[in-house]
Amino acid sequence: MRGRTFASLSEGDEACWTHTIAAEDVDAFAALSGDDNPLHMDDAYARTGGFQGRVVHGMLLGAWLSRVLGTHFPGPGVLWLSQTIRFARAVYIGDSVEVIVRVKHKAVELRTLVLETTVLGPDGSPVLTGEARTMMLPVDRTPAWNEYVVIVTGAGRGIGAAVARALGELDARVVVNYRAGGDAADHVVSDVKAAGGDAIAVQADVAEGDAGPTLVAAAEERWGRVDALVNSATPPIERKPFEELDWDEVDRYWQTYVRSAFTLTQAALPGMKERGFGRIVHLLTSAIWGKPPPNTAGYVAAKSGLWGLTKALAVELAPHGITVSALSPSAVMTDQWEGSSERQRRALALALPAQRLATPEEVARTVTFLLGSEGAYLHGANVPVAGGEVM
């Protein structure tokens, strides 16, 4: 969608649009408005008044001003409250005019703008001057699924792979990120394409500082932009008493969960702000809601840190049309549980009101809900996909 968001506009910003006036423009405006004054329609008559030919309707210039305001600058969502106009001199068929709109004043509390509006003639001097007062309403800029570009971290397996496949079923475009296991990631790419979407596999360890820019660059090179981020990468989760932990083990969680979300968001943010749209979803855990399981201090602390980052970003980015939310699954049957016994898994399931464990596909469908237009009004949400474990 063209135009600018209210949050991205500053006093002094301006835009212009040029057009060469054709006789068809004047004829169409006369037919639409009913203003068939011979001054506008008859060259000979206009010359008797001292003009060089048919005079272009002044309000046709105003109509082109409306075009700029409504579609380009500020763009969709603008409500035109009032307009002053002074016509400085006549404009003729064949003249090239330049419509210029400049932000004179911005009132954040009321979402209003005062705009200088000027139309220049072929010699660069004003033919119309004035001032517009407008209000900007938020608009939903959610792209169609077949144009949607999503980076999914940790998408070679588990929940991340399920999210990528669910996006493929919606015809989306997916960056399948993986740290190791290229064959598995390639298989996910094939599944996404088979479902009707498009995908590329990109190797990057998101715990490293350059992974965010790498993933964003890959998406932009392939599809030109990034619309959404799903942060689902995780290191192996090990239970260990606190006194046996060393900081490197704890830091691995923080690097993978918090640092990766930080660097990836910073890399994608300029493009999201420019387009006035973005979705960021963080995978958390039900363990941060109530009493956490024992021997998980490093894991729970890092996930809690990511929840804090989620809330802070939600407040800061909401005015730019960017939602930041999270979901907190309880135990999900992925390869993280390969070392557990059937008895342990059964005990986990029976402890839940739902008396079963979640599937990766159920988590993935919640992610796609948050990414779609249905999630446009969810800022700082944390959805417990937890079978009633937390409420």
C-alpha positions in Angstrom: 0.0 0.0 0.0 1.3 3.4 -0.9 1.5 6.4 1.5 3.1 7.1 4.8 2.0 6.1 8.4 1.3 9.0 10.8 4.2 7.9 13.0 6.7 8.1 10.2 5.8 11.7 9.3 7.8 14.7 10.6 7.4 18.4 10.2 9.2 19.5 7.0 8.6 16.3 5.1 7.2 16.8 1.7 6.3 15.0 -1.5 5.4 16.0 -5.1 3.6 14.6 -8.1 3.9 15.9 -11.7 1.4 15.8 -14.5 1.0 17.2 -18.0 -2.6 18.4 -18.5 -4.4 16.9 -21.5 -7.6 18.1 -23.1 -9.2 14.8 -22.1 -8.5 15.7 -18.4 -10.5 18.9 -18.8 -13.3 17.3 -20.7 -13.7 14.5 -18.2 -13.8 17.0 -15.3 -16.4 19.1 -17.0 -18.5 16.0 -17.6 -18.2 14.8 -14.0 -18.7 18.2 -12.4 -21.2 19.7 -14.9 -19.1 22.8 -15.2 -19.1 23.3 -18.9 -18.4 27.0 -18.8 -17.2 28.0 -22.3 -14.1 29.6 -20.7 -13.0 25.9 -20.0 -14.4 24.4 -23.2 -14.0 26.8 -26.0 -10.6 28.1 -27.2 -12.1 31.0 -29.2 -14.3 32.2 -26.3 -11.4 32.0 -23.9 -9.2 34.2 -26.2 -11.9 36.9 -26.2 -11.2 37.3 -22.5 -7.5 37.7 -23.1 -6.5 34.1 -22.2 -4.3 32.1 -24.6 -6.8 29.2 -24.8 -9.1 27.0 -22.7 -8.5 27.7 -19.0 -8.2 24.6 -16.9 -10.7 24.4 -14.1 -9.2 25.5 -10.8 -10.9 22.7 -9.0 -9.3 20.2 -11.3 -6.0 21.2 -9.7 -7.7 20.7 -6.4 -8.7 17.2 -7.5 -5.1 16.3 -8.3 -4.2 17.7 -4.8 -6.8 15.2 -3.5 -5.1 12.4 -5.4 -1.7 13.2 -3.8 -3.2 13.5 -0.3 -5.3 10.4 -0.5 -3.0 7.9 -2.2 0.6 9.2 -1.9 1.3 11.7 0.8 0.2 11.2 3.6 -1.8 8.5 1.8 -4.4 5.9 2.8 -6.2 6.8 6.0 -6.1 10.6 5.6 -9.3 12.5 6.4 -9.4 15.9 4.7 -10.9 18.3 7.3 -10.5 21.7 5.6 -8.7 23.4 2.7 -7.8 27.0 1.9 -7.1 27.8 -1.8 -5.8 30.8 -3.7 -5.6 30.6 -7.5 -2.6 32.7 -8.5 -3.0 32.5 -12.3 -4.5 30.5 -15.2 -3.3 27.1 -16.3 -3.7 25.8 -19.8 -4.0 22.5 -21.7 -0.5 21.2 -22.4 1.0 22.7 -19.2 3.0 20.5 -16.9 2.1 21.1 -13.2 3.8 19.9 -10.0 1.7 19.3 -6.9 3.7 19.7 -3.7 2.5 18.8 -0.2 4.6 19.7 2.9 4.0 18.9 6.5 3.8 22.2 8.4 2.5 21.0 11.8 1.9 17.6 13.4 -0.2 17.1 16.5 0.5 13.6 17.9 -2.3 13.6 20.4 -5.0 14.3 17.8 -3.3 12.5 14.9 -3.8 15.7 12.8 -1.6 17.4 10.2 -1.5 20.9 8.8 -0.1 20.7 5.3 1.1 23.4 2.9 -0.4 22.7 -0.5 1.1 24.2 -3.6 0.8 23.6 -7.3 3.6 25.0 -9.6 3.1 25.8 -13.2 5.5 25.0 -16.1 7.8 28.0 -15.3 8.1 26.9 -11.6 5.9 29.7 -10.2 2.8 28.9 -8.1 -0.6 28.6 -9.7 -2.3 27.4 -6.6 -1.4 27.9 -2.9 -3.2 26.9 0.3 -3.3 25.0 3.4 -4.9 21.6 4.3 -5.9 20.4 7.7 -6.2 16.6 7.9 -6.5 13.7 10.3 -4.8 10.4 9.9 -6.7 7.2 10.7 -4.9 3.9 11.1 -5.3 1.4 8.2 -4.8 -2.3 8.1 -1.9 -2.9 5.7 -1.8 -6.7 6.1 -0.6 -8.1 2.7 -2.3 -11.0 1.0 -0.9 -14.3 2.1 0.6 -15.0 -1.4 2.6 -11.8 -1.0 3.5 -12.3 2.7 7.2 -12.7 3.5 8.0 -14.4 6.9 11.3 -15.3 8.5 11.0 -18.3 10.8 14.0 -19.1 13.0 14.6 -22.6 14.0 12.4 -23.8 11.2 14.3 -26.9 10.3 12.5 -28.9 13.0 9.8 -28.9 15.7 7.5 -26.0 16.1 9.4 -23.8 13.6 9.0 -26.4 10.9 5.3 -26.7 11.6 5.0 -22.9 11.4 6.8 -22.8 8.0 4.5 -25.6 6.7 1.4 -23.9 7.9 2.5 -20.7 6.2 3.1 -22.7 3.0 -0.6 -23.9 3.2 -1.5 -20.2 3.1 0.7 -19.6 0.0 3.1 -17.4 2.0 6.8 -16.9 1.3 9.0 -18.3 4.0 12.7 -18.0 5.0 13.4 -21.4 6.7 16.2 -20.7 9.1 18.3 -23.4 10.6 21.5 -23.7 12.5 22.4 -27.3 11.7 20.7 -30.1 9.7 20.5 -28.7 6.2 18.7 -31.8 4.9 15.8 -31.3 7.3 15.5 -27.7 6.3 15.5 -28.5 2.6 12.7 -31.0 3.3 10.7 -28.2 5.0 11.3 -26.0 2.0 10.0 -28.7 -0.3 6.9 -29.1 1.9 6.2 -25.3 1.8 6.4 -25.3 -2.0 4.3 -28.4 -2.4 1.6 -26.7 -0.3 1.5 -23.7 -2.6 3.9 -21.3 -1.0 7.5 -20.4 -1.7 10.6 -20.8 0.6 14.3 -20.7 0.9 16.5 -22.3 3.5 19.1 -20.0 5.1 21.8 -21.4 7.5 22.6 -19.0 10.4 23.1 -19.4 14.1 20.7 -16.9 15.5 22.7 -16.7 18.7 25.4 -14.9 16.7 25.2 -11.1 16.2 25.3 -11.2 12.4 22.4 -13.7 11.9 19.6 -11.1 11.9 21.1 -9.0 9.1 21.9 -12.2 7.2 18.3 -13.5 7.3 16.8 -10.1 6.4 19.2 -9.7 3.5 18.3 -13.1 2.2 14.6 -12.4 2.3 15.0 -8.9 0.7 17.2 -10.3 -2.1 14.6 -13.0 -2.9 11.3 -11.2 -2.3 12.2 -7.5 -1.7 11.0 -7.2 1.9 10.2 -8.8 5.2 6.7 -8.6 6.6 7.0 -10.8 9.7 9.3 -12.5 12.1 8.7 -15.7 14.1 11.3 -16.4 16.7 11.2 -20.1 17.5 14.8 -21.2 17.6 16.0 -22.9 20.7 19.1 -24.6 22.0 18.8 -28.0 23.7 16.9 -27.6 27.0 18.7 -29.3 29.9 17.5 -29.6 33.4 20.3 -28.8 35.9 20.3 -27.6 39.5 21.2 -23.9 39.8 24.4 -24.5 41.8 25.7 -26.7 39.0 25.0 -24.1 36.3 27.8 -22.0 34.8 27.1 -18.7 33.1 28.0 -19.9 29.6 25.1 -22.4 29.8 22.7 -19.7 30.9 24.1 -17.3 28.4 23.3 -19.8 25.6 19.6 -19.4 26.3 19.9 -15.6 26.4 21.8 -15.4 23.2 19.3 -17.7 21.4 16.1 -16.2 22.7 16.8 -12.6 23.6 19.8 -11.5 21.5 18.4 -13.2 18.4 15.1 -11.4 18.7 16.9 -8.2 19.3 19.2 -8.3 16.3 16.6 -9.8 13.9 14.0 -7.1 14.9 16.6 -4.3 14.5 17.5 -5.6 11.0 13.9 -5.9 9.8 12.5 -2.8 11.5 13.5 -0.1 8.9 11.5 -1.8 6.1 8.6 -2.5 8.4 8.4 1.1 9.5 8.6 2.4 5.9 5.7 0.2 4.8 3.7 0.8 8.0 3.3 -2.9 8.6 5.0 -5.7 10.6 4.2 -8.7 12.7 6.7 -10.1 15.3 5.8 -13.3 17.2 8.0 -14.8 19.9 7.7 -18.3 21.1 7.8 -18.4 25.0 6.7 -21.1 27.4 3.9 -21.7 29.9 6.7 -22.1 32.5 6.9 -18.3 32.8 3.3 -17.9 33.8 3.2 -19.7 37.2 5.5 -22.0 39.2 8.2 -23.1 36.8 9.5 -26.7 36.8 12.6 -27.3 38.9 16.1 -27.1 37.5 15.2 -24.8 34.7 16.6 -21.4 36.0 18.6 -20.5 32.9 15.8 -21.4 30.4 13.0 -19.7 32.4 15.0 -16.6 33.0 15.8 -16.2 29.3 12.2 -16.8 28.2 11.1 -14.3 30.8 13.6 -11.8 29.4 12.1 -12.3 26.0 8.6 -11.7 27.3 9.9 -8.4 28.8 11.3 -7.5 25.4 8.0 -8.4 23.7 6.1 -6.0 25.9 8.5 -3.1 25.5 8.6 -3.5 21.7 4.8 -3.8 21.5 4.5 -0.3 23.1 7.1 1.3 21.0 6.2 -0.2 17.6 2.4 -0.2 17.7 2.2 3.4 16.3 4.1 2.2 13.3 1.5 -0.5 12.4 3.8 -3.3 13.8 2.4 -5.8 16.3 4.6 -7.6 18.7 3.1 -10.6 20.5 3.9 -14.0 21.9 2.5 -17.4 22.6 3.4 -19.7 25.5 3.0 -23.4 24.7 3.1 -26.1 27.4 5.0 -29.3 26.5 4.8 -29.9 22.8 5.8 -33.3 21.3 8.9 -32.4 19.3 12.4 -33.9 19.2 13.2 -32.0 22.4 11.4 -34.8 24.2 13.1 -37.7 22.5 15.1 -38.6 25.6 12.0 -38.8 27.8 10.1 -42.0 28.6 6.5 -42.8 27.6 5.7 -42.7 31.3 7.1 -39.2 31.7 5.1 -37.9 28.7 1.9 -39.6 29.9 2.3 -37.9 33.3 2.7 -34.5 31.7 -0.4 -35.0 29.7 -2.6 -36.2 32.6 -1.5 -33.2 34.6 -3.2 -30.9 32.1 -7.0 -30.2 32.1 -7.0 -31.2 28.4 -5.2 -34.4 29.4 -3.1 -34.4 26.3 -0.1 -32.7 25.0 -0.1 -30.0 22.2 1.0 -30.8 18.7 3.4 -28.5 16.8 0.6 -27.9 14.3 -1.7 -26.5 16.9 1.0 -24.1 18.0 1.6 -23.2 14.3 -2.1 -22.3 13.7 -2.0 -19.9 16.6 1.1 -18.3 15.1 -0.6 -17.8 11.8 -3.6 -16.3 13.6 -1.3 -13.7 15.2 0.3 -13.0 11.8 -2.9 -12.5 9.9 -5.4 -9.6 9.8 -7.2 -11.3 12.7 -4.3 -10.4 14.9 -4.0 -6.8 13.9 -5.3 -5.5 17.2 -3.2 -7.7 19.4 -0.3 -5.8 20.9 1.8 -7.3 23.7 -0.4 -10.4 23.9 0.9 -13.7 25.3 -1.4 -16.5 24.2 -1.2 -19.7 26.3 -1.4 -22.7 24.0 -1.3 -24.8 27.1 -4.3 -27.1 27.4 -5.5 -25.2 30.4 -2.2 -25.5 32.3 -2.4 -21.7 32.8 -5.5 -19.5 32.3 
